[in-house]
Amino acid sequence: MSNIANLAQLTGEISGSTFGPIGYGLAAIGPGIGVGIVAGKAIEGIARQPELAGQIRTTMFLGIALSEALALIGIVAGYIYG
């Protein structure tokens, strides 16, 4: 019973700066999944049509760059709003 009383007396504050890393971690989940999907589909496409490997690879790198831009926006937003 004394543990409940001690727990009720605890007063803690979470400052806004502690949410930055948490927010970036959550923001990095989407681009991480996106990069995995893009790379996997590119490998499937190259396996099906090896003669188009150069075009598929170029498109894959473009998709990865756009996905990683979201992760960079997430880290910048963490610093701006954190």
Jmol script that loads the backbone (N, CA, C; Angstrom):
load data "model"
ATOM      1  N   MET A   1       0.820  -1.192   0.000  1.00  0.00           N
ATOM      2  CA  MET A   1       0.000   0.000   0.000  1.00  0.00           C
ATOM      3  C   MET A   1       0.865   1.258   0.000  1.00  0.00           C
ATOM      4  N   SER A   2       2.040   1.188   0.624  1.00  0.00           N
ATOM      5  CA  SER A   2       2.901   2.366   0.673  1.00  0.00           C
ATOM      6  C   SER A   2       3.468   2.707  -0.701  1.00  0.00           C
ATOM      7  N   ASN A   3       3.604   1.706  -1.574  1.00  0.00           N
ATOM      8  CA  ASN A   3       4.094   1.984  -2.932  1.00  0.00           C
ATOM      9  C   ASN A   3       3.123   2.864  -3.700  1.00  0.00           C
ATOM     10  N   ILE A   4       1.828   2.635  -3.497  1.00  0.00           N
ATOM     11  CA  ILE A   4       0.828   3.452  -4.175  1.00  0.00           C
ATOM     12  C   ILE A   4       0.883   4.885  -3.669  1.00  0.00           C
ATOM     13  N   ALA A   5       1.085   5.057  -2.371  1.00  0.00           N
ATOM     14  CA  ALA A   5       1.181   6.400  -1.810  1.00  0.00           C
ATOM     15  C   ALA A   5       2.419   7.114  -2.343  1.00  0.00           C
ATOM     16  N   ASN A   6       3.528   6.398  -2.446  1.00  0.00           N
ATOM     17  CA  ASN A   6       4.750   7.009  -2.984  1.00  0.00           C
ATOM     18  C   ASN A   6       4.577   7.359  -4.457  1.00  0.00           C
ATOM     19  N   LEU A   7       3.888   6.518  -5.186  1.00  0.00           N
ATOM     20  CA  LEU A   7       3.662   6.768  -6.597  1.00  0.00           C
ATOM     21  C   LEU A   7       2.784   7.997  -6.808  1.00  0.00           C
ATOM     22  N   ALA A   8       1.818   8.190  -5.925  1.00  0.00           N
ATOM     23  CA  ALA A   8       0.934   9.342  -6.032  1.00  0.00           C
ATOM     24  C   ALA A   8       1.673  10.641  -5.729  1.00  0.00           C
ATOM     25  N   GLN A   9       2.730  10.564  -4.931  1.00  0.00           N
ATOM     26  CA  GLN A   9       3.469  11.766  -4.566  1.00  0.00           C
ATOM     27  C   GLN A   9       4.508  12.163  -5.612  1.00  0.00           C
ATOM     28  N   LEU A  10       4.814  11.278  -6.536  1.00  0.00           N
ATOM     29  CA  LEU A  10       5.803  11.601  -7.559  1.00  0.00           C
ATOM     30  C   LEU A  10       5.255  12.663  -8.502  1.00  0.00           C
ATOM     31  N   THR A  11       6.034  13.668  -8.699  1.00  0.00           N
ATOM     32  CA  THR A  11       5.675  14.680  -9.694  1.00  0.00           C
ATOM     33  C   THR A  11       6.852  14.807 -10.630  1.00  0.00           C
ATOM     34  N   GLY A  12       6.626  14.480 -11.867  1.00  0.00           N
ATOM     35  CA  GLY A  12       7.703  14.556 -12.850  1.00  0.00           C
ATOM     36  C   GLY A  12       7.286  15.444 -14.000  1.00  0.00           C
ATOM     37  N   GLU A  13       8.266  16.039 -14.586  1.00  0.00           N
ATOM     38  CA  GLU A  13       8.007  16.888 -15.731  1.00  0.00           C
ATOM     39  C   GLU A  13       8.832  16.397 -16.899  1.00  0.00           C
ATOM     40  N   ILE A  14       8.219  16.367 -18.039  1.00  0.00           N
ATOM     41  CA  ILE A  14       8.934  15.990 -19.255  1.00  0.00           C
ATOM     42  C   ILE A  14       9.121  17.258 -20.065  1.00  0.00           C
ATOM     43  N   SER A  15      10.372  17.592 -20.305  1.00  0.00           N
ATOM     44  CA  SER A  15      10.625  18.805 -21.067  1.00  0.00           C
ATOM     45  C   SER A  15      10.429  18.527 -22.553  1.00  0.00           C
ATOM     46  N   GLY A  16      10.226  19.574 -23.313  1.00  0.00           N
ATOM     47  CA  GLY A  16       9.982  19.440 -24.740  1.00  0.00           C
ATOM     48  C   GLY A  16      11.182  18.921 -25.505  1.00  0.00           C
ATOM     49  N   SER A  17      12.383  19.094 -24.974  1.00  0.00           N
ATOM     50  CA  SER A  17      13.570  18.663 -25.703  1.00  0.00           C
ATOM     51  C   SER A  17      13.722  17.152 -25.726  1.00  0.00           C
ATOM     52  N   THR A  18      13.033  16.437 -24.850  1.00  0.00           N
ATOM     53  CA  THR A  18      13.146  14.979 -24.850  1.00  0.00           C
ATOM     54  C   THR A  18      12.304  14.334 -25.937  1.00  0.00           C
ATOM     55  N   PHE A  19      11.411  15.079 -26.539  1.00  0.00           N
ATOM     56  CA  PHE A  19      10.567  14.509 -27.578  1.00  0.00           C
ATOM     57  C   PHE A  19      11.226  14.528 -28.953  1.00  0.00           C
ATOM     58  N   GLY A  20      12.310  15.275 -29.129  1.00  0.00           N
ATOM     59  CA  GLY A  20      12.990  15.354 -30.421  1.00  0.00           C
ATOM     60  C   GLY A  20      13.483  14.004 -30.923  1.00  0.00           C
ATOM     61  N   PRO A  21      14.266  13.276 -30.128  1.00  0.00           N
ATOM     62  CA  PRO A  21      14.727  11.956 -30.590  1.00  0.00           C
ATOM     63  C   PRO A  21      13.588  10.961 -30.795  1.00  0.00           C
ATOM     64  N   ILE A  22      12.567  11.048 -29.980  1.00  0.00           N
ATOM     65  CA  ILE A  22      11.421  10.152 -30.144  1.00  0.00           C
ATOM     66  C   ILE A  22      10.702  10.471 -31.450  1.00  0.00           C
ATOM     67  N   GLY A  23      10.523  11.746 -31.722  1.00  0.00           N
ATOM     68  CA  GLY A  23       9.864  12.158 -32.961  1.00  0.00           C
ATOM     69  C   GLY A  23      10.664  11.756 -34.184  1.00  0.00           C
ATOM     70  N   TYR A  24      11.985  11.894 -34.101  1.00  0.00           N
ATOM     71  CA  TYR A  24      12.790  11.490 -35.253  1.00  0.00           C
ATOM     72  C   TYR A  24      12.753   9.984 -35.448  1.00  0.00           C
ATOM     73  N   GLY A  25      12.757   9.246 -34.367  1.00  0.00           N
ATOM     74  CA  GLY A  25      12.652   7.787 -34.482  1.00  0.00           C
ATOM     75  C   GLY A  25      11.368   7.374 -35.162  1.00  0.00           C
ATOM     76  N   LEU A  26      10.276   8.036 -34.797  1.00  0.00           N
ATOM     77  CA  LEU A  26       8.998   7.743 -35.445  1.00  0.00           C
ATOM     78  C   LEU A  26       8.988   8.212 -36.896  1.00  0.00           C
ATOM     79  N   ALA A  27       9.650   9.336 -37.163  1.00  0.00           N
ATOM     80  CA  ALA A  27       9.690   9.853 -38.529  1.00  0.00           C
ATOM     81  C   ALA A  27      10.567   9.001 -39.436  1.00  0.00           C
ATOM     82  N   ALA A  28      11.506   8.273 -38.872  1.00  0.00           N
ATOM     83  CA  ALA A  28      12.406   7.447 -39.683  1.00  0.00           C
ATOM     84  C   ALA A  28      11.813   6.088 -40.023  1.00  0.00           C
ATOM     85  N   ILE A  29      10.719   5.713 -39.379  1.00  0.00           N
ATOM     86  CA  ILE A  29      10.113   4.413 -39.659  1.00  0.00           C
ATOM     87  C   ILE A  29       9.564   4.362 -41.081  1.00  0.00           C
ATOM     88  N   GLY A  30       8.841   5.386 -41.487  1.00  0.00           N
ATOM     89  CA  GLY A  30       8.234   5.410 -42.820  1.00  0.00           C
ATOM     90  C   GLY A  30       9.253   5.344 -43.939  1.00  0.00           C
ATOM     91  N   PRO A  31      10.269   6.220 -43.939  1.00  0.00           N
ATOM     92  CA  PRO A  31      11.281   6.128 -44.989  1.00  0.00           C
ATOM     93  C   PRO A  31      12.045   4.804 -44.970  1.00  0.00           C
ATOM     94  N   GLY A  32      12.258   4.243 -43.800  1.00  0.00           N
ATOM     95  CA  GLY A  32      12.941   2.952 -43.730  1.00  0.00           C
ATOM     96  C   GLY A  32      12.141   1.854 -44.415  1.00  0.00           C
ATOM     97  N   ILE A  33      10.851   1.851 -44.173  1.00  0.00           N
ATOM     98  CA  ILE A  33       9.979   0.881 -44.837  1.00  0.00           C
ATOM     99  C   ILE A  33       9.937   1.160 -46.334  1.00  0.00           C
ATOM    100  N   GLY A  34       9.861   2.436 -46.697  1.00  0.00           N
ATOM    101  CA  GLY A  34       9.805   2.807 -48.109  1.00  0.00           C
ATOM    102  C   GLY A  34      11.045   2.392 -48.880  1.00  0.00           C
ATOM    103  N   VAL A  35      12.218   2.579 -48.295  1.00  0.00           N
ATOM    104  CA  VAL A  35      13.462   2.189 -48.955  1.00  0.00           C
ATOM    105  C   VAL A  35      13.504   0.673 -49.141  1.00  0.00           C
ATOM    106  N   GLY A  36      13.042  -0.053 -48.138  1.00  0.00           N
ATOM    107  CA  GLY A  36      13.013  -1.508 -48.256  1.00  0.00           C
ATOM    108  C   GLY A  36      12.093  -1.977 -49.372  1.00  0.00           C
ATOM    109  N   ILE A  37      10.943  -1.357 -49.477  1.00  0.00           N
ATOM    110  CA  ILE A  37      10.005  -1.736 -50.536  1.00  0.00           C
ATOM    111  C   ILE A  37      10.571  -1.389 -51.910  1.00  0.00           C
ATOM    112  N   VAL A  38      11.140  -0.188 -52.043  1.00  0.00           N
ATOM    113  CA  VAL A  38      11.702   0.232 -53.336  1.00  0.00           C
ATOM    114  C   VAL A  38      12.821  -0.709 -53.767  1.00  0.00           C
ATOM    115  N   ALA A  39      13.728  -1.033 -52.863  1.00  0.00           N
ATOM    116  CA  ALA A  39      14.848  -1.908 -53.211  1.00  0.00           C
ATOM    117  C   ALA A  39      14.352  -3.315 -53.544  1.00  0.00           C
ATOM    118  N   GLY A  40      13.400  -3.814 -52.789  1.00  0.00           N
ATOM    119  CA  GLY A  40      12.871  -5.148 -53.058  1.00  0.00           C
ATOM    120  C   GLY A  40      12.179  -5.238 -54.400  1.00  0.00           C
ATOM    121  N   LYS A  41      11.380  -4.246 -54.715  1.00  0.00           N
ATOM    122  CA  LYS A  41      10.691  -4.253 -56.011  1.00  0.00           C
ATOM    123  C   LYS A  41      11.672  -4.065 -57.166  1.00  0.00           C
ATOM    124  N   ALA A  42      12.734  -3.297 -56.945  1.00  0.00           N
ATOM    125  CA  ALA A  42      13.740  -3.138 -58.000  1.00  0.00           C
ATOM    126  C   ALA A  42      14.447  -4.463 -58.267  1.00  0.00           C
ATOM    127  N   ILE A  43      14.750  -5.200 -57.224  1.00  0.00           N
ATOM    128  CA  ILE A  43      15.385  -6.503 -57.404  1.00  0.00           C
ATOM    129  C   ILE A  43      14.453  -7.449 -58.144  1.00  0.00           C
ATOM    130  N   GLU A  44      13.166  -7.414 -57.803  1.00  0.00           N
ATOM    131  CA  GLU A  44      12.197  -8.249 -58.521  1.00  0.00           C
ATOM    132  C   GLU A  44      12.131  -7.858 -59.999  1.00  0.00           C
ATOM    133  N   GLY A  45      12.125  -6.569 -60.276  1.00  0.00           N
ATOM    134  CA  GLY A  45      12.066  -6.101 -61.657  1.00  0.00           C
ATOM    135  C   GLY A  45      13.298  -6.485 -62.454  1.00  0.00           C
ATOM    136  N   ILE A  46      14.473  -6.380 -61.840  1.00  0.00           N
ATOM    137  CA  ILE A  46      15.709  -6.763 -62.531  1.00  0.00           C
ATOM    138  C   ILE A  46      15.735  -8.270 -62.768  1.00  0.00           C
ATOM    139  N   ALA A  47      15.203  -9.034 -61.819  1.00  0.00           N
ATOM    140  CA  ALA A  47      15.170 -10.484 -61.996  1.00  0.00           C
ATOM    141  C   ALA A  47      14.234 -10.878 -63.136  1.00  0.00           C
ATOM    142  N   ARG A  48      13.155 -10.127 -63.318  1.00  0.00           N
ATOM    143  CA  ARG A  48      12.207 -10.453 -64.387  1.00  0.00           C
ATOM    144  C   ARG A  48      12.693  -9.988 -65.756  1.00  0.00           C
ATOM    145  N   GLN A  49      13.318  -8.812 -65.790  1.00  0.00           N
ATOM    146  CA  GLN A  49      13.799  -8.267 -67.072  1.00  0.00           C
ATOM    147  C   GLN A  49      15.227  -7.740 -66.899  1.00  0.00           C
ATOM    148  N   PRO A  50      16.205  -8.615 -66.985  1.00  0.00           N
ATOM    149  CA  PRO A  50      17.599  -8.197 -66.768  1.00  0.00           C
ATOM    150  C   PRO A  50      18.090  -7.153 -67.771  1.00  0.00           C
ATOM    151  N   GLU A  51      17.477  -7.094 -68.959  1.00  0.00           N
ATOM    152  CA  GLU A  51      17.937  -6.123 -69.955  1.00  0.00           C
ATOM    153  C   GLU A  51      17.598  -4.690 -69.569  1.00  0.00           C
ATOM    154  N   LEU A  52      16.678  -4.507 -68.632  1.00  0.00           N
ATOM    155  CA  LEU A  52      16.316  -3.160 -68.167  1.00  0.00           C
ATOM    156  C   LEU A  52      16.969  -2.809 -66.828  1.00  0.00           C
ATOM    157  N   ALA A  53      18.020  -3.512 -66.475  1.00  0.00           N
ATOM    158  CA  ALA A  53      18.649  -3.317 -65.161  1.00  0.00           C
ATOM    159  C   ALA A  53      19.117  -1.881 -64.954  1.00  0.00           C
ATOM    160  N   GLY A  54      19.680  -1.262 -65.988  1.00  0.00           N
ATOM    161  CA  GLY A  54      20.175   0.112 -65.853  1.00  0.00           C
ATOM    162  C   GLY A  54      19.064   1.105 -65.558  1.00  0.00           C
ATOM    163  N   GLN A  55      17.957   0.995 -66.272  1.00  0.00           N
ATOM    164  CA  GLN A  55      16.831   1.908 -66.045  1.00  0.00           C
ATOM    165  C   GLN A  55      16.179   1.663 -64.688  1.00  0.00           C
ATOM    166  N   ILE A  56      16.039   0.400 -64.325  1.00  0.00           N
ATOM    167  CA  ILE A  56      15.422   0.082 -63.029  1.00  0.00           C
ATOM    168  C   ILE A  56      16.302   0.573 -61.889  1.00  0.00           C
ATOM    169  N   ARG A  57      17.614   0.406 -62.022  1.00  0.00           N
ATOM    170  CA  ARG A  57      18.541   0.852 -60.984  1.00  0.00           C
ATOM    171  C   ARG A  57      18.475   2.371 -60.821  1.00  0.00           C
ATOM    172  N   THR A  58      18.405   3.092 -61.927  1.00  0.00           N
ATOM    173  CA  THR A  58      18.310   4.551 -61.864  1.00  0.00           C
ATOM    174  C   THR A  58      17.026   4.984 -61.162  1.00  0.00           C
ATOM    175  N   THR A  59      15.933   4.345 -61.522  1.00  0.00           N
ATOM    176  CA  THR A  59      14.652   4.670 -60.882  1.00  0.00           C
ATOM    177  C   THR A  59      14.671   4.309 -59.408  1.00  0.00           C
ATOM    178  N   MET A  60      15.339   3.202 -59.067  1.00  0.00           N
ATOM    179  CA  MET A  60      15.442   2.793 -57.668  1.00  0.00           C
ATOM    180  C   MET A  60      16.189   3.850 -56.855  1.00  0.00           C
ATOM    181  N   PHE A  61      17.312   4.330 -57.383  1.00  0.00           N
ATOM    182  CA  PHE A  61      18.070   5.339 -56.645  1.00  0.00           C
ATOM    183  C   PHE A  61      17.280   6.633 -56.484  1.00  0.00           C
ATOM    184  N   LEU A  62      16.494   6.985 -57.472  1.00  0.00           N
ATOM    185  CA  LEU A  62      15.641   8.164 -57.365  1.00  0.00           C
ATOM    186  C   LEU A  62      14.594   7.969 -56.270  1.00  0.00           C
ATOM    187  N   GLY A  63      13.978   6.804 -56.224  1.00  0.00           N
ATOM    188  CA  GLY A  63      12.994   6.506 -55.176  1.00  0.00           C
ATOM    189  C   GLY A  63      13.609   6.492 -53.791  1.00  0.00           C
ATOM    190  N   ILE A  64      14.820   5.935 -53.679  1.00  0.00           N
ATOM    191  CA  ILE A  64      15.495   5.921 -52.381  1.00  0.00           C
ATOM    192  C   ILE A  64      15.829   7.341 -51.938  1.00  0.00           C
ATOM    193  N   ALA A  65      16.279   8.176 -52.868  1.00  0.00           N
ATOM    194  CA  ALA A  65      16.623   9.561 -52.522  1.00  0.00           C
ATOM    195  C   ALA A  65      15.393  10.322 -52.037  1.00  0.00           C
ATOM    196  N   LEU A  66      14.265  10.117 -52.698  1.00  0.00           N
ATOM    197  CA  LEU A  66      13.045  10.809 -52.271  1.00  0.00           C
ATOM    198  C   LEU A  66      12.570  10.300 -50.906  1.00  0.00           C
ATOM    199  N   SER A  67      12.721   9.018 -50.660  1.00  0.00           N
ATOM    200  CA  SER A  67      12.327   8.476 -49.352  1.00  0.00           C
ATOM    201  C   SER A  67      13.232   8.997 -48.248  1.00  0.00           C
ATOM    202  N   GLU A  68      14.529   9.070 -48.527  1.00  0.00           N
ATOM    203  CA  GLU A  68      15.462   9.563 -47.510  1.00  0.00           C
ATOM    204  C   GLU A  68      15.276  11.053 -47.251  1.00  0.00           C
ATOM    205  N   ALA A  69      14.752  11.779 -48.225  1.00  0.00           N
ATOM    206  CA  ALA A  69      14.468  13.200 -48.006  1.00  0.00           C
ATOM    207  C   ALA A  69      13.435  13.361 -46.895  1.00  0.00           C
ATOM    208  N   LEU A  70      12.497  12.426 -46.811  1.00  0.00           N
ATOM    209  CA  LEU A  70      11.510  12.488 -45.725  1.00  0.00           C
ATOM    210  C   LEU A  70      12.176  12.317 -44.366  1.00  0.00           C
ATOM    211  N   ALA A  71      13.163  11.441 -44.287  1.00  0.00           N
ATOM    212  CA  ALA A  71      13.878  11.252 -43.021  1.00  0.00           C
ATOM    213  C   ALA A  71      14.647  12.517 -42.640  1.00  0.00           C
ATOM    214  N   LEU A  72      15.247  13.162 -43.613  1.00  0.00           N
ATOM    215  CA  LEU A  72      15.969  14.407 -43.321  1.00  0.00           C
ATOM    216  C   LEU A  72      15.020  15.514 -42.888  1.00  0.00           C
ATOM    217  N   ILE A  73      13.852  15.574 -43.512  1.00  0.00           N
ATOM    218  CA  ILE A  73      12.854  16.555 -43.085  1.00  0.00           C
ATOM    219  C   ILE A  73      12.423  16.275 -41.653  1.00  0.00           C
ATOM    220  N   GLY A  74      12.314  15.000 -41.300  1.00  0.00           N
ATOM    221  CA  GLY A  74      11.934  14.628 -39.940  1.00  0.00           C
ATOM    222  C   GLY A  74      12.958  15.060 -38.909  1.00  0.00           C
ATOM    223  N   ILE A  75      14.241  14.913 -39.212  1.00  0.00           N
ATOM    224  CA  ILE A  75      15.263  15.324 -38.239  1.00  0.00           C
ATOM    225  C   ILE A  75      15.334  16.848 -38.138  1.00  0.00           C
ATOM    226  N   VAL A  76      15.137  17.549 -39.241  1.00  0.00           N
ATOM    227  CA  VAL A  76      15.142  19.015 -39.203  1.00  0.00           C
ATOM    228  C   VAL A  76      13.931  19.523 -38.405  1.00  0.00           C
ATOM    229  N   ALA A  77      12.793  18.905 -38.610  1.00  0.00           N
ATOM    230  CA  ALA A  77      11.590  19.307 -37.863  1.00  0.00           C
ATOM    231  C   ALA A  77      11.773  19.062 -36.373  1.00  0.00           C
ATOM    232  N   GLY A  78      12.491  17.997 -36.018  1.00  0.00           N
ATOM    233  CA  GLY A  78      12.778  17.744 -34.604  1.00  0.00           C
ATOM    234  C   GLY A  78      13.597  18.850 -33.973  1.00  0.00           C
ATOM    235  N   TYR A  79      14.541  19.390 -34.719  1.00  0.00           N
ATOM    236  CA  TYR A  79      15.360  20.477 -34.177  1.00  0.00           C
ATOM    237  C   TYR A  79      14.598  21.802 -34.155  1.00  0.00           C
ATOM    238  N   ILE A  80      13.755  22.024 -35.148  1.00  0.00           N
ATOM    239  CA  ILE A  80      13.025  23.287 -35.205  1.00  0.00           C
ATOM    240  C   ILE A  80      11.975  23.358 -34.111  1.00  0.00           C
ATOM    241  N   TYR A  81      11.178  22.293 -33.978  1.00  0.00           N
ATOM    242  CA  TYR A  81      10.056  22.314 -33.041  1.00  0.00           C
ATOM    243  C   TYR A  81      10.391  21.725 -31.686  1.00  0.00           C
ATOM    244  N   GLY A  82      11.620  21.234 -31.518  1.00  0.00           N
ATOM    245  CA  GLY A  82      11.979  20.593 -30.242  1.00  0.00           C
ATOM    246  C   GLY A  82      12.543  21.508 -29.229  1.00  0.00           C
TER     247      GLY A  82
END
end "model"
wireframe off; spacefill off
backbone 0.3
color backbone group
